[in-house]
Amino acid sequence: MLLVYTHKMTPRVKYIFKQICTRIIGVPVSFTTKIETFIAHNSIKISYTRQPLSNEIFIHAHELLFKQGLVDFEVMVHDWDKTSCFFPCDEKSALPFDIFAASFYLLSRYEEYLPYVRDKYGRFTAKESLAFKNGFLHEPVVDIWAYKFKDLLETNYPEYKFESKTYTIKPVIDVPCAYKYKSKGIIRSLGGTLKDLLRFRLKNLYERYTVLLGLERDPFDTFKYIINRQKQSRFKFRVFFLIGDYSTYDKNINVQKRRFTSLIKQVGDYCKIGLKTSYFALENFETLKVEKLRMEAIINTDLQASRHSFSKLNLPESYRNLIALEITEDFTMGYISHIGFRAGTCTSFFFYDLDHEIQTPLKVNSYHVLDHALLKKQSLLDKKQVLQNVINSVKAVNGEFVSVFHNDTFSNAPRWKGFKELFNIILNSANE
């Protein structure tokens, strides 16, 4: 067990050390503020404070982990050992910067509590992030730093046996609309027909009625493919269905349609079912509660995971609402238009509430690749290369690769050509 001496025990110190040491590099950790206890410890140990005690491994502590509330620190990013870093230390420190404070800054999403320019949906965008501005969005820097810390420990304590992790995948399937034409009802079908006629979309019109007449499969009905791929993978897919009321932003099937509820149950026989919260549930707790209860009535079990529409987060309120409803996992953390690591990590972590200064029970699964972000790459070869680069980055630190694809991504629409192959690359990456 790693013993950490620090001059002051805070919730932030405990939170980040357990994330770095226990969850990423597999080393149990305990803490002490007593010098005599630290000296008497005969296994691996470090001091995390302002000055070294003796000749131990010493990490110079930045003030961030000993503060409460928000302080607008000046963050200067530097290059270090083929990666980036910030919060530099003095020359006495075993590492040139405080990896624990820097990791806490990224995992707590500290920058998302500070003033920033929102997009039209009120979201924090990649271009506002420290990682994008300083060119390290494509790296899981928290995990990279953790493994460099592990190297330091292994060098000083070669006899200690470290646990090892393996690379895993968490494929996410988003279902904002289960069917393109089926089960929409007479009024919505007639309205769609009128739009097709007014805009001379004759191909859409033909496709609509061949589907409604049962002559062709609905383009968005790719669930047979999804289930077949799940059967061939040892990693459970997370499939998030939108069951909120029809609105300007949410246009899925009415949850009272038997065909829709049967579909959710069928997919749930093979995959893990989650709730894709509606746009208005983001701001309204009661709406969110209704949608949770609806989903639980369909799957006949407690809802474990959710994902917000439009990948929108309002911290800390969005996560507090999930916690209040005892939802234990979230898959919203990521960027719509950019590939990379929003929280700087490829390891799931617990949400830390900066206002209340506590680690919450909500596990955040940050995604790294969204299918729509891959559309920005012109050729299939470019898409494959970008995807493989992210996979390689996650594999290098034995992390969890989280991708988000939509049910219509697996359709035969020209824009999604080759995306089944990209999905297979992700699934196969766990078998290599």
Secondary structure, 3 states (H helix, E strand, C coil): CEEEECCCCCHHHHHHHHHHHHHHCCCCEEEECCHHHHHHCCCCEEEEECCCCCCCEEEECCHHHHCCCCCCCCCCCEEECCEEECCECCCCCCCCECHHHHHHHHHCCHHHCCCCCCCCCCCCCHHHCHHHHCCCCCCCHHHHHHHHHHHHHHHHCCCCCCCCCCCEEEEEEEECCCCCCCCCHHHHHHHHHHHHHHCCCHHHHHHHHHHHCCCCCCCCCCHHHHHHHHHCCCCCCEEEEECCCCCCCCCCCCCCCHHHHHHHHHHHCCCEEEEEECCHHHCCHHHHHHHHHHHHHHHCCCCCEEEEHHHCCCCCHHHHHHHHCCCCEECCCCCCCCCCCCCCCCCCEEEEECCCCEEEEEEECCCCEEHHHHCCCCCHHHHHHHHHHHHHHHHCCCCEEEEEEEHHHHCCCHHHCCHHHHHHHHHHHCCC
